[in-house]
């Protein structure tokens, strides 16, 4: 069953930038629906004074290693390239989580 990580600040919408995410909601597909199965704390990958730190990217990749994809509202080109080079599927989307998940699942086989 596919598992998706969602960057959200309110638990309702995909509304968080990848680099600013302090936690990810984890959804697992159960038949035709997605169920919230957990919340994972993360250290924001982008520190305003320090910039990008690939060590933090690696920690998020490890934290979400069992997820089939990561959904974010925004992600910088450098961070997206870094994740994609390491085999992480990342989607830049916005909207209500319960509306976005089924659309992506159907379109991308998640």
C-alpha positions as CSV (number, residue, x, y, z in Angstrom):
1,X,0.0,0.0,0.0
2,X,1.5,3.4,-1.0
3,X,2.5,5.8,1.7
4,X,2.8,9.5,1.1
5,X,4.4,12.2,3.2
6,X,2.6,15.6,3.2
7,X,4.2,18.9,4.2
8,X,1.4,20.8,6.0
9,X,1.1,23.3,8.8
10,X,-2.6,22.8,9.5
11,X,-3.3,19.1,8.7
12,X,-5.8,20.1,6.1
13,X,-3.9,21.5,3.1
14,X,-0.6,20.9,1.3
15,X,0.7,24.3,2.3
16,X,4.3,24.0,3.5
17,X,7.6,24.6,1.7
18,X,9.8,21.5,1.8
19,X,12.7,23.4,3.3
20,X,10.6,24.9,6.1
21,X,8.7,21.8,7.1
22,X,9.0,21.0,10.8
23,X,6.9,17.8,10.4
24,X,5.2,15.7,7.8
25,X,1.8,14.0,7.9
26,X,2.0,10.4,6.7
27,X,-0.9,9.0,4.7
28,X,-1.3,5.3,3.7
29,X,-3.6,4.2,1.0
30,X,-6.4,1.9,2.2
31,X,-8.4,0.6,-0.8
32,X,-9.8,3.8,-2.3
33,X,-9.0,6.2,0.5
34,X,-6.0,7.6,2.3
35,X,-5.7,7.3,6.1
36,X,-3.6,9.5,8.3
37,X,-1.2,7.0,9.9
38,X,1.3,9.3,11.6
39,X,3.1,12.6,12.0
40,X,6.9,12.7,11.9
41,X,8.9,15.5,13.3
42,X,11.6,17.0,11.1
43,X,14.3,19.6,11.4
44,X,13.7,22.3,8.7
45,X,16.1,21.7,5.9
46,X,16.5,25.4,5.1
47,X,17.9,27.6,7.8
48,X,17.6,31.2,6.7
49,X,21.0,32.2,8.1
50,X,22.8,29.1,7.0
51,X,21.1,28.4,3.7
52,X,20.7,24.8,2.4
53,X,22.4,22.0,4.1
54,X,22.4,18.7,2.3
55,X,22.9,16.9,5.6
56,X,19.5,18.1,6.6
57,X,18.1,16.9,3.2
58,X,19.6,13.5,3.9
59,X,18.0,13.4,7.3
60,X,14.6,14.1,5.8
61,X,15.2,11.5,3.1
62,X,16.0,9.0,5.8
63,X,13.0,10.0,7.9
64,X,10.7,9.5,5.0
65,X,12.5,6.5,3.4
66,X,9.4,4.3,3.7
67,X,7.3,6.8,1.8
68,X,6.5,6.4,-1.9
69,X,6.4,10.2,-2.4
70,X,6.6,13.6,-0.7
71,X,4.0,16.3,-1.4
72,X,5.0,19.9,-0.7
73,X,3.5,23.3,-1.6
74,X,6.9,24.6,-2.8
75,X,10.4,23.2,-3.2
76,X,13.5,25.0,-4.6
77,X,15.1,23.7,-7.7
78,X,18.3,22.6,-5.9
79,X,16.4,20.7,-3.2
80,X,14.2,19.1,-5.8
81,X,17.1,18.0,-7.9
82,X,18.9,16.6,-4.8
83,X,15.9,14.5,-3.8
84,X,15.2,13.3,-7.4
85,X,18.9,12.3,-7.8
86,X,18.4,10.1,-4.8
87,X,15.3,8.4,-6.1
88,X,12.8,10.4,-4.0
89,X,9.6,11.3,-5.8
90,X,8.5,14.8,-4.8
91,X,5.4,16.6,-6.0
92,X,4.8,20.3,-5.8
93,X,1.1,20.7,-5.3
94,X,-1.4,22.8,-3.3
95,X,-4.9,22.3,-2.1
96,X,-6.9,20.2,0.4
97,X,-5.1,17.0,1.3
98,X,-8.2,14.9,0.9
99,X,-8.7,16.2,-2.6
100,X,-5.1,16.2,-3.7
101,X,-4.2,12.6,-2.6
102,X,-6.7,10.7,-4.8
103,X,-5.8,12.9,-7.9
104,X,-2.1,12.2,-7.5
105,X,-2.7,8.5,-6.8
106,X,-4.7,8.1,-10.0
107,X,-2.4,10.2,-12.1
108,X,0.9,8.7,-10.9
109,X,-0.1,5.2,-9.7
110,X,0.4,6.0,-6.0
